[in-house]
Amino acid sequence: MHHSTLYGMRDVGLLEQLTRGVYRLAELQAPSKYDVVAVAERAPGAVLCIVSALDFHEIGTQIPSGVSIAIGPKDRRPKIDYPPVRVYRMSGQALTSGVEEHSIDGTTVKVFNPAKTVADCFKFRNKIGLDVALEALREAVRSRKATRDEIMMYAEIDRVSKVVRPYLEAME
């Protein structure tokens, strides 16, 4: 489609611009998670992580101020004007294990499973706060979205098992 046609459709109200380069038909219902969909469209290789993944799985009370994504150590940081994006760099198994694919309004979104998300919260506790990690741990175990063994498995992958173990033992 030629760009002048695209802009013309936008100007007359047939299309709605979600973010730079991402449009949708104006007559369609707004995406349920607009910000996540916009980022997934612009950065299809990125994985939803940390606070955004907690919100996606409905764990805890944290409200993300932007979309948190994980990318590889040498991947180019996506240029996204809106919504705000927080990029976390991971490599190897830390980036590939525990990834689930979900469809939101026809867009495939990669997101870490609840147990991996809790382990990641401990890995990045200095950036997001220990209180967020502890709340995620308590809520994930209490709501049975992740088992203790699953959390420990991912904590070993993230190399934070010595940090997580005492908190899991204290919960017993």
C-alpha positions as CSV (number, residue, x, y, z in Angstrom):
1,M,0.0,0.0,0.0
2,H,1.4,3.4,-0.9
3,H,2.0,5.7,2.0
4,S,-0.2,8.4,0.6
5,T,-3.1,6.0,0.5
6,L,-2.4,5.0,4.1
7,Y,-2.2,8.6,5.3
8,G,-5.4,9.4,3.4
9,M,-7.2,6.6,5.1
10,R,-5.9,7.8,8.4
11,D,-7.0,11.4,7.7
12,V,-10.6,10.5,6.8
13,G,-10.9,8.3,9.9
14,L,-10.8,4.8,8.3
15,L,-7.5,3.9,10.1
16,E,-6.3,4.7,13.5
17,Q,-2.5,5.0,14.2
18,L,-1.5,3.1,17.3
19,T,2.1,4.0,17.1
20,R,4.7,4.8,14.4
21,G,4.2,2.3,11.6
22,V,1.3,0.4,13.4
23,Y,-2.3,1.1,12.2
24,R,-5.7,-0.6,12.8
25,L,-9.1,-0.2,11.3
26,A,-11.0,2.5,13.2
27,E,-14.2,0.5,13.3
28,L,-12.6,-2.4,15.2
29,Q,-12.8,-2.5,19.0
30,A,-9.7,-1.1,20.7
31,P,-7.1,-3.8,21.7
32,S,-7.5,-5.0,25.2
33,K,-3.8,-4.4,25.9
34,Y,-3.1,-1.7,23.4
35,D,0.5,-0.9,24.7
36,V,1.5,-4.6,24.7
37,V,0.1,-5.1,21.2
38,A,1.9,-2.0,19.8
39,V,5.2,-3.1,21.2
40,A,4.7,-6.7,20.0
41,E,4.0,-5.5,16.5
42,R,7.1,-3.3,16.4
43,A,9.5,-5.8,18.2
44,P,8.2,-9.3,17.4
45,G,11.4,-11.0,18.8
46,A,11.1,-9.3,22.2
47,V,9.6,-11.1,25.2
48,L,7.3,-9.4,27.7
49,C,9.0,-9.5,31.1
50,I,9.2,-8.3,34.7
51,V,6.4,-5.9,35.7
52,S,4.6,-6.1,32.3
53,A,4.6,-9.9,32.6
54,L,3.3,-9.7,36.2
55,D,0.5,-7.5,35.0
56,F,-0.2,-9.9,32.0
57,H,-0.5,-12.9,34.4
58,E,-2.4,-10.8,37.0
59,I,0.2,-11.4,39.7
60,G,0.5,-8.7,42.4
61,T,-0.6,-5.1,42.4
62,Q,2.1,-3.5,40.3
63,I,0.9,-1.2,37.5
64,P,3.5,-1.0,34.8
65,S,4.6,2.6,33.8
66,G,5.7,1.2,30.4
67,V,6.2,-2.0,28.6
68,S,9.1,-4.1,29.9
69,I,10.7,-6.4,27.3
70,A,13.7,-8.7,27.2
71,I,16.0,-8.8,24.2
72,G,19.3,-10.5,23.4
73,P,22.6,-8.9,24.4
74,K,23.4,-7.9,20.8
75,D,19.9,-7.2,19.6
76,R,19.2,-3.7,18.4
77,R,17.0,-1.7,20.9
78,P,13.6,-1.2,19.2
79,K,12.8,2.4,18.3
80,I,9.4,2.9,19.8
81,D,8.1,6.4,20.6
82,Y,5.0,5.3,22.4
83,P,4.3,3.5,24.7
84,P,7.4,3.9,27.0
85,V,9.6,0.8,26.8
86,R,12.0,-0.6,29.4
87,V,14.6,-2.9,27.8
88,Y,16.2,-5.7,29.8
89,R,19.1,-7.7,28.2
90,M,19.3,-11.4,28.7
91,S,21.2,-14.2,27.0
92,G,21.1,-17.9,26.5
93,Q,18.6,-19.9,28.6
94,A,17.6,-16.8,30.5
95,L,16.1,-15.4,27.3
96,T,14.7,-18.6,25.8
97,S,13.4,-20.7,28.7
98,G,9.8,-20.2,30.0
99,V,8.6,-18.3,26.9
100,E,4.9,-18.6,26.1
101,E,3.1,-17.3,23.1
102,H,-0.3,-15.7,23.5
103,S,-2.6,-14.1,20.9
104,I,-4.0,-10.7,21.8
105,D,-6.5,-9.3,19.2
106,G,-4.7,-11.3,16.4
107,T,-1.2,-10.3,17.4
108,T,1.2,-12.9,18.8
109,V,2.8,-11.8,22.0
110,K,5.7,-13.6,23.7
111,V,5.7,-13.5,27.5
112,F,7.6,-15.3,30.2
113,N,5.6,-17.7,32.2
114,P,4.7,-16.8,35.9
115,A,7.6,-18.8,37.4
116,K,10.2,-17.4,35.1
117,T,8.8,-13.9,35.7
118,V,9.2,-14.3,39.5
119,A,12.8,-15.4,39.0
120,D,13.5,-12.4,36.7
121,C,12.1,-10.1,39.4
122,F,14.7,-11.3,41.8
123,K,17.4,-11.1,39.1
124,F,16.6,-7.5,38.4
125,R,15.6,-6.6,42.1
126,N,18.1,-3.7,42.1
127,K,16.2,-2.1,39.2
128,I,12.6,-2.8,40.2
129,G,12.9,-3.1,44.0
130,L,13.0,-6.1,46.3
131,D,9.5,-5.4,47.5
132,V,8.2,-6.0,43.9
133,A,10.0,-9.4,43.8
134,L,8.8,-10.5,47.2
135,E,5.2,-9.6,46.4
136,A,5.4,-11.5,43.1
137,L,6.8,-14.5,44.9
138,R,4.1,-14.5,47.5
139,E,1.3,-13.9,45.1
140,A,2.5,-16.5,42.5
141,V,2.7,-19.2,45.1
142,R,-0.5,-18.3,46.9
143,S,-2.6,-18.2,43.7
144,R,-0.9,-21.4,42.4
145,K,0.2,-19.8,39.2
146,A,3.7,-21.2,39.9
147,T,5.0,-23.9,42.1
148,R,8.1,-23.6,44.3
149,D,10.0,-26.1,42.2
150,E,9.3,-24.2,39.0
151,I,10.4,-20.9,40.6
152,M,13.6,-22.6,41.8
153,M,14.3,-24.1,38.4
154,Y,14.1,-20.7,36.7
155,A,16.0,-19.1,39.6
156,E,18.9,-21.5,38.9
157,I,18.8,-20.5,35.2
158,D,18.9,-16.8,36.2
159,R,21.6,-17.6,38.8
160,V,19.6,-16.2,41.7
161,S,18.7,-19.4,43.5
162,K,20.8,-18.5,46.6
163,V,18.7,-15.3,46.8
164,V,15.3,-16.9,46.3
165,R,15.7,-20.0,48.4
166,P,15.6,-18.2,51.9
167,Y,12.4,-16.4,50.9
168,L,10.8,-19.6,49.7
169,E,11.8,-21.4,52.9
170,A,10.5,-18.6,55.1
171,M,7.1,-18.9,53.4
172,E,6.6,-22.5,54.5
